[in-house]
Amino acid sequence: MRTISIFILAVLIVLISCFCGHAQTMTTQAINVSGGSGKKAVFLMDWSAGEMVLTSTMKNSDSTVFLTNGLLQPTQLAGKSTPNNYNALSIDEVTLFPNPVADKLYITVMPKQKGQIRIMLFDQNAGMVFYKVYPVSNGVSETIPMNTYVNGMFTLRVELYPERGAPRKSSFPIMKVNK
């Protein structure tokens, strides 16, 4: 009887570990200390009073932890127009990777409208550390060398001034870390 109980217990432990086990993740993990969200017109806004971000890699056993404050990336609710003729660039028009970044930040802007594109990078003190204007075009690719900057949070600003219509602008948080 005791052998059967031990066998059943071992089988249960194996089954539980098969369904509850998780592998190590390679993505940035964020925990909000405090905050909330709200819906206003067509925007869903999330904010945080303290956000702890953990970055881990397979190459280095050390982990980097940052504490940041501020607004999280706002989300536009689907199917509605934005107020005041303000149109943000959609998520499929701007691609940036890797984030967090250690060496080079790769940016691709493929807007749905032809126009002048401006790419700006700001540090934590709102100082502009990168600025480039592209003449009227259908899309651009840019590489920003981040290895010369100190670790911390940056803000990438992408602006499109189309030939017709209102300007479209978006901002993205960028985290600079060591290799």
Helices and strands as residue ranges (DSSP letters): H 2-20, E 29-40, E 43-56, E 63-71, E 75-76, G 83-85, E 94-97, E 104-109, E 115-122, E 128-137, E 140-145, E 152-162, E 168-176
